[in-house]
């Protein structure tokens, strides 16, 4: 029996039950009797998995006649936040998202509250367009967006005066007590919120001779953000260790761990590394991703040069072989690999991944995570996945001979394998396999292509300006003394980019397509130079070549090009 079309004013429950093949109508009716048409009803539907969060929230918003927005997956403009004072925003649970054509779009828990929308319009001095977001998502977004350096600096200074931290007792019991104190827990949360707001990838907590400091890595560069009293340093490190299930009494040896914390209705994942130093333990926290929130970037949005994008697209359509993506830690390899998987992800293809950890959740994939605590290694999972009838495999990182051999054998037996390696250039990946211990006769037929990449800081669009570089720079890049009016670009520095001139990052790429000539060279044990020369004969261009194109397009600067690429191609 065909369901009647829904009316415009259909309720959330009606919309939910009208979904194709919905099996929980009676359960939802019971929840409606229990909670009425309140947010508690929506949250119960999500918690009991009668619908996923995205679907349930979209249907709730449809019933209210507005759009649904997840603040953690949306653009949040600083000037939009500033239109609503922090106290009012937190009390009313309202988050300014962006301003477009003179209208402020604001996320609200009650977007149907016309009086509140009118009051917000008066406060912001502009029309407000309300959208719906979950209360918890708004609350945690507000903590992030309204966190700032001054308030955190003041909180750290206040904590440093707390007599609780005056004792010289640094035993594990006392450190555990201090680490669980409300003030320290709140401070660490605020540091993490501030780091997320600043788009940091890493948090460095470092003891110095007279004080401790906190630095964030933003757009590839370390920035000193905060300093605080040495007397709370051990307690702060201990708090991180407790979160990561590490031994707080062990300070003589390096330790590594992971932890997560709820932010909004999802979890943010972190990796912790501690190491002893002259003045105490240093900790580095890598901000991995929000569970399921790391944005999916498609191939079309990656800003690859067409000379790289088109052959790479053809490469990933191969039925078998190994495709490597190389680059240093934090160079965007995972993002590139998932963009490739997204391109070939179809219901008739079985795609499985092995990662450490799973950073991006994608529908239609079987995603497995390495677990060192139970000796669940890349090689162990890979061997098992080969018995799961896979078509495509993603190996997060090839670290040892065992994993490398299994991956090459999989490629030779009709599977398409994506993997990462840590090498400086694309051609070096082939030599790296040989160095690991894989026989050249296995490397040659299995590897079909290597993509190498680097991330460079992107010029801030808010303060971007053109300039003419010196003749020395022009001669170095164009070898033409008469060329004097090529415009380059840079950022002046503004509040939007913290006066750095950069905001965001962009990737440089180089692609090696393995030819029959190169396979002969690999089998013969040729050098990386010989392989590079063979690649150049079929169109290979190095990272610096791609970087220079993006400099001329005004996406990054000469300084970033110099810092992130070698100049061998120009010699």
C-alpha positions in Angstrom: 0.0 0.0 0.0 1.5 3.3 -1.1 1.9 5.9 1.7 0.0 9.2 1.3 2.2 12.3 0.6 3.0 14.3 3.7 1.5 17.7 4.2 3.7 20.7 4.6 2.9 20.9 8.4 3.5 17.2 9.1 5.0 16.5 12.5 8.5 15.1 13.2 6.9 11.7 14.1 4.8 11.6 11.0 7.8 12.4 8.8 9.9 9.8 10.6 7.3 7.1 10.2 6.8 8.0 6.5 10.4 7.0 5.7 10.7 4.0 3.3 10.9 0.7 5.2 10.7 2.3 8.6 10.3 -0.5 11.2 10.0 1.4 14.5 6.6 3.1 14.3 5.2 1.6 17.5 8.4 2.4 19.4 8.4 6.0 18.2 4.7 6.4 19.1 5.6 5.3 22.6 8.4 7.8 22.8 6.1 10.5 21.7 3.6 9.7 24.4 6.4 9.7 26.9 8.2 13.0 25.8 5.7 14.8 23.7 7.0 16.9 20.8 10.1 18.0 22.6 13.8 17.8 22.0 13.9 14.9 24.5 11.9 12.9 21.8 14.4 13.8 19.1 17.4 12.8 21.4 15.7 9.5 22.3 15.2 8.6 18.6 18.9 9.2 18.0 20.1 7.5 21.2 17.9 4.4 20.4 19.1 4.4 16.8 15.6 4.5 15.3 17.3 7.0 12.8 20.8 8.3 12.5 21.6 11.7 13.8 21.7 13.5 10.4 18.4 12.0 9.3 16.6 12.6 12.6 17.8 16.2 12.9 16.9 17.0 9.3 13.4 15.7 9.7 13.0 17.7 13.0 14.1 20.8 11.2 11.8 20.1 8.3 8.9 19.9 10.7 9.9 23.3 12.1 10.2 24.7 8.5 13.9 25.5 8.8 17.2 23.9 7.7 19.4 21.7 9.9 23.1 22.6 10.4 25.7 20.7 12.3 28.0 23.4 13.7 31.0 21.1 13.6 30.5 20.5 9.9 29.6 24.1 9.0 31.5 27.3 8.3 31.7 29.4 11.4 32.8 33.0 10.7 34.4 34.9 13.6 32.5 38.1 12.7 29.2 36.1 12.9 30.0 34.9 16.4 30.8 38.5 17.5 27.4 39.7 16.5 25.9 38.0 19.5 27.7 38.6 22.9 29.0 35.4 24.6 26.7 35.7 27.7 23.5 36.0 25.5 24.7 33.3 23.1 25.3 30.8 26.0 22.1 31.6 27.8 19.9 31.4 24.7 22.0 28.6 23.1 22.5 30.4 19.9 25.6 30.3 17.7 26.2 32.8 14.9 27.4 30.8 11.9 28.0 33.2 8.9 26.9 36.4 7.3 25.7 36.4 3.7 24.1 39.4 1.9 23.6 41.2 5.1 21.8 38.4 6.9 23.1 36.5 9.9 22.5 32.8 9.9 22.3 31.5 13.5 22.1 28.0 14.8 19.4 27.6 17.5 17.7 24.9 19.5 14.4 26.7 19.1 14.5 28.3 15.6 10.6 28.5 15.7 10.8 31.0 18.6 9.9 34.2 16.7 10.4 36.5 19.8 13.9 35.2 20.3 14.8 35.6 16.6 13.5 39.2 16.8 15.5 40.0 19.9 18.7 38.5 18.3 18.1 40.7 15.2 17.9 43.8 17.4 21.2 42.7 19.2 23.0 41.9 15.9 21.6 45.0 14.1 20.7 42.8 11.1 18.2 40.2 10.0 18.6 36.8 11.5 17.9 33.6 9.6 17.5 30.7 12.1 18.5 27.1 11.5 18.3 24.1 13.8 21.1 22.4 15.7 21.2 20.0 18.6 21.7 21.7 22.1 24.9 19.8 22.9 26.4 20.7 19.5 25.6 24.4 20.1 26.9 24.4 23.7 30.2 22.8 22.8 30.6 25.0 19.7 30.1 28.0 21.9 32.9 26.9 24.2 35.2 26.6 21.3 34.2 29.7 19.4 34.2 32.0 22.4 37.4 30.7 23.8 40.3 33.1 23.5 43.9 33.6 24.4 43.3 36.3 27.1 40.6 34.4 29.1 42.7 31.2 29.0 45.9 33.2 30.0 44.0 34.7 32.9 42.7 31.2 34.0 46.2 29.7 33.9 47.6 32.6 35.9 44.8 32.2 38.5 45.5 28.4 38.6 49.2 29.1 39.2 48.2 31.1 42.4 46.1 28.2 43.8 47.6 26.9 47.0 46.5 23.4 46.0 49.5 23.2 43.7 52.0 24.7 46.2 53.1 21.4 47.9 56.4 20.0 46.8 55.0 16.5 47.0 55.1 15.0 43.5 54.2 11.4 44.4 51.8 9.6 42.0 48.9 9.7 44.5 49.1 13.4 44.9 49.6 14.0 41.2 46.5 11.8 40.5 44.5 13.9 43.0 45.7 17.2 41.4 45.0 15.8 37.9 41.4 15.1 38.9 40.8 18.5 40.4 37.9 20.5 38.8 40.1 23.5 38.0 42.7 21.5 36.2 40.2 19.4 34.3 38.5 22.6 33.1 41.8 24.2 32.1 42.8 21.3 30.0 39.4 21.3 28.3 39.7 25.0 27.6 43.2 24.5 26.1 41.8 21.8 23.8 38.8 24.0 22.8 41.1 26.9 22.1 43.4 24.7 19.9 40.4 23.4 17.9 39.2 27.0 17.4 42.7 28.0 16.2 42.6 25.1 13.7 45.7 23.6 15.4 47.0 20.1 14.4 49.3 19.7 17.5 49.5 21.1 21.0 53.0 21.3 22.5 53.2 21.5 26.3 56.8 22.2 27.2 58.7 22.9 30.5 61.2 25.7 30.4 63.7 26.9 33.0 61.4 29.3 34.7 58.0 28.6 33.3 56.1 26.3 30.9 54.7 27.2 27.6 52.1 26.0 25.2 52.6 26.1 21.4 50.1 25.2 18.7 51.0 24.0 15.2 48.8 25.9 12.9 49.1 25.8 9.1 52.3 23.8 9.5 54.0 26.4 11.8 54.5 26.4 15.5 53.1 29.4 17.3 53.7 30.2 21.0 50.2 30.8 22.5 50.4 30.6 26.3 52.8 30.5 29.2 52.0 29.3 32.7 53.6 28.5 36.1 55.9 25.5 36.3 54.2 24.3 39.5 51.1 23.1 37.6 53.1 21.5 34.7 53.4 18.0 36.3 49.7 18.0 37.2 48.7 19.0 33.6 50.9 16.2 32.1 49.5 13.7 34.6 45.9 14.7 33.6 46.8 13.9 29.9 48.4 10.6 31.0 45.3 9.6 33.0 43.1 10.3 30.0 45.4 8.2 27.8 45.7 5.3 30.3 49.4 5.8 30.8 51.6 5.4 33.9 51.7 8.8 35.7 54.6 7.6 38.0 56.9 6.9 35.0 58.7 10.0 33.9 62.0 8.6 32.8 60.9 7.0 29.6 58.8 8.2 26.6 55.2 7.1 26.6 52.5 7.1 23.8 48.7 6.8 24.2 45.4 7.9 22.8 42.3 9.5 24.3 39.0 11.0 23.2 36.6 13.5 24.6 33.0 14.3 23.8 32.5 17.5 21.9 28.9 18.1 20.8 27.2 14.8 20.0 30.5 13.2 18.7 34.0 12.5 20.0 37.2 14.2 19.3 40.2 11.9 19.1 43.7 12.7 20.2 47.1 11.0 20.3 49.5 11.8 23.2 53.3 11.5 23.2 55.4 12.3 26.3 59.2 12.5 26.5 61.6 13.4 29.3 63.5 16.7 28.9 65.9 18.8 30.9 63.2 20.5 32.9 60.6 17.8 33.0 58.3 15.9 30.7 57.2 17.4 27.4 53.9 16.4 25.9 52.7 16.7 22.4 49.0 16.2 21.6 48.1 15.4 18.0 44.4 16.4 17.2 43.4 13.6 15.0 39.7 14.2 14.1 36.2 14.5 15.3 34.7 11.0 15.0 32.8 11.0 11.7 33.3 14.7 11.4 36.5 15.1 9.4 35.2 16.6 6.2 35.2 14.5 3.1 37.1 16.3 0.4 36.4 15.1 -3.1 38.9 14.9 -5.9 37.4 18.0 -7.5 37.9 20.0 -4.3 41.6 19.0 -3.7 43.0 21.7 -6.0 45.2 19.2 -7.8 46.7 20.5 -11.0 45.0 19.0 -14.0 48.3 17.5 -15.1 48.2 15.4 -11.9 44.5 15.0 -11.4 43.5 13.5 -14.7 46.2 10.8 -14.8 45.6 10.1 -11.1 41.9 9.6 -11.7 42.8 7.1 -14.5 45.2 5.4 -12.2 42.7 4.6 -9.4 40.4 2.9 -11.9 42.9 0.1 -12.4 41.6 -3.3 -11.3 44.9 -4.3 -9.5 48.3 -3.0 -8.4 49.6 -0.8 -5.6 49.1 3.0 -5.5 51.3 4.8 -2.9 50.7 8.2 -1.5 53.8 9.5 0.2 54.8 12.5 2.3 55.7 13.4 5.9 53.3 13.1 8.9 50.5 15.6 8.6 50.8 16.2 4.9 47.2 15.2 4.0 47.9 11.6 2.8 44.7 10.2 4.5 42.6 13.0 3.0 43.9 12.2 -0.5 43.4 8.4 -0.1 39.8 8.9 1.0 39.1 11.2 -1.8 40.3 8.5 -4.1 38.1 5.8 -2.4 35.1 8.1 -2.5 35.6 8.3 -6.3 35.5 4.5 -6.8 33.1 3.6 -4.0 30.2 1.7 -5.6 27.9 -1.0 -4.3 29.5 -3.6 -6.6 33.0 -3.0 -5.2 34.1 -4.4 -1.8 36.5 -1.9 -0.2 38.2 -2.5 3.1 40.6 -0.3 5.1 43.2 -0.8 7.8 44.0 2.4 9.7 45.7 3.7 12.9 43.2 5.2 13.8 40.1 5.4 11.6 39.9 9.1 11.0 37.1 9.4 8.4 34.0 7.3 8.5 32.6 6.5 5.0 29.5 4.6 4.1 30.0 1.4 2.1 33.5 0.6 3.5 34.7 -2.0 6.0 37.0 0.0 8.2 39.3 -1.8 10.7 41.6 -0.2 13.3 45.0 -1.3 14.5 45.2 -2.1 18.2 48.7 -2.4 19.6 47.4 -3.4 23.1 46.2 -6.7 21.8 49.0 -7.1 19.1 46.5 -6.4 16.3 48.9 -5.2 13.6 48.5 -4.0 10.0 49.9 -7.4 8.8 47.5 -9.4 10.9 44.4 -7.5 9.8 45.6 -7.4 6.1 46.0 -11.2 6.1 42.5 -11.7 7.4 41.0 -9.2 5.0 42.3 -11.1 2.0 40.0 -13.9 3.0 37.0 -11.4 2.9 36.8 -11.3 -0.9 38.0 -7.7 -1.2 38.3 -5.7 -4.5 40.1 -2.7 -3.0 42.3 -2.5 0.1 43.6 0.6 1.9 46.6 0.0 4.2 47.1 3.1 6.4 50.9 2.7 6.5 53.4 0.1 5.3 55.9 -0.1 8.2 57.6 -3.5 7.9 58.6 -6.2 5.6 55.6 -8.5 6.5 53.0 -5.9 5.7 54.9 -4.9 2.5 55.0 -8.5 1.2 51.4 -9.2 1.9 50.4 -5.9 0.1 52.5 -6.6 -2.9 51.2 -10.2 -3.1 47.6 -8.8 -2.9 48.3 -6.5 -5.8 49.7 -9.3 -7.8 46.7 -11.5 -7.2 44.1 -9.1 -8.6 43.5 -6.5 -5.9 43.8 -2.8 -6.0 45.8 -1.6 -3.0 46.2 1.9 -1.7 49.0 2.5 0.9 51.2 5.2 2.4 54.9 5.5 2.9 57.1 8.1 4.4 59.5 9.2 1.6 60.6 12.6 0.3 59.7 12.0 -3.4 57.4 9.7 -5.4 60.3 7.8 -7.0 61.9 7.2 -3.6 58.8 5.1 -2.6 59.9 2.4 -5.0 63.4 2.3 -3.5 62.0 2.3 0.0 60.1 -1.0 -0.7 63.4 -2.4 -1.8 65.1 -1.2 1.3 62.4 -2.7 3.5 63.3 -6.1 2.0 60.7 -6.7 -0.8 62.4 -8.3 -3.8 62.7 -6.1 -6.9 60.9 -8.8 -9.0 57.8 -8.3 -6.8 58.0 -4.5 -6.6 58.3 -4.0 -10.4 55.0 -5.6 -11.5 53.0 -4.6 -8.4 53.5 -0.8 -8.1 51.5 1.1 -10.7 51.9 4.7 -9.4 53.1 6.9 -6.6 51.7 10.3 -5.6 53.8 12.5 -3.4 52.5 15.6 -1.6 53.4 18.4 0.8 51.2 20.9 2.5 52.1 24.6 2.4 50.4 27.5 4.2 47.8 29.3 2.1 47.7 33.0 1.7 45.0 34.6 3.8 42.2 35.8 1.5 41.3 38.6 3.9 44.7 40.5 3.5 46.0 39.2 0.2 48.0 41.6 -1.9 50.0 41.5 -5.1 53.7 42.5 -5.3 56.6 42.3 -7.7 59.5 40.2 -6.4 63.1 41.0 -6.7 65.0 40.4 -10.0 67.0 37.7 -8.2 63.8 35.7 -7.5 62.6 36.1 -11.0 65.9 35.0 -12.5 66.0 32.0 -10.2 62.5 30.8 -11.3 62.2 32.0 -14.8 65.8 32.3 -16.0 64.9 35.5 -17.8 66.6 38.8 -16.7 64.1 40.8 -18.8 61.0 39.4 -17.0 60.2 42.1 -14.4 56.5 42.3 -14.0 55.3 38.9 -13.0 52.9 39.5 -10.0 53.4 37.3 -7.0 51.1 37.4 -3.9 51.4 37.6 -0.1 49.4 38.3 3.0 49.9 41.6 4.8 48.7 40.1 8.1 45.4 40.8 9.7 43.3 39.7 12.7 41.8 36.8 10.7 45.2 35.2 10.3 46.8 36.4 13.5 49.0 38.7 11.5 50.8 35.8 9.8 49.5 36.4 6.3 48.5 32.8 6.1 45.2 30.9 6.8 44.6 27.3 5.8 46.8 25.1 3.7 47.2 23.9 0.2 48.9 20.8 -1.2 51.7 20.4 -3.8 51.7 17.1 -5.7 54.0 15.0 -8.0 52.9 11.8 -9.7 55.0 9.0 -11.0 53.2 6.6 -13.4 55.2 3.3 -13.5 56.0 2.4 -17.2 57.5 -0.8 -18.7 60.9 1.0 -18.9 60.7 1.8 -15.2 59.8 -1.8 -14.4 62.9 -3.0 -16.2 65.0 -0.4 -14.2 63.4 -1.5 -10.9 64.1 -5.2 -11.6 67.7 -4.3 -12.4 68.1 -2.5 -9.1 68.5 1.0 -10.7 69.0 4.1 -8.6 66.3 6.6 -7.7 67.9 9.1 -10.2 67.5 6.7 -13.1 63.9 6.0 -12.1 63.2 9.7 -11.9 64.7 10.4 -15.3 62.6 7.6 -16.8 59.5 9.1 -15.2 60.4 12.6 -16.6 60.4 11.2 -20.1 56.6 10.4 -19.7 55.6 13.7 -18.2 56.7 13.6 -14.5 57.1 17.0 -12.9 58.5 17.4 -9.4 56.8 19.0 -6.4 58.5 22.4 -6.9 57.1 22.6 -10.4 53.5 22.2 -9.1 54.2 24.5 -6.2 55.4 27.3 -8.5 52.1 27.1 -10.5 50.2 27.6 -7.2 52.4 30.5 -6.3 51.6 32.2 -9.6 47.9 31.5 -9.0 48.1 33.5 -5.8 47.4 30.5 -3.5 50.7 30.5 -1.6 54.0 32.3 -1.4 57.6 31.9 -2.7 58.7 31.5 1.0 56.3 28.5 1.4 57.5 27.0 -1.9 61.2 27.3 -0.7 60.4 25.8 2.7 58.5 22.8 1.5 60.2 21.7 -1.7 63.7 21.0 -3.0 65.2 22.8 -5.9 66.7 19.9 -7.8 64.4 20.3 -10.8 65.8 23.8 -11.4 69.5 22.9 -11.3 
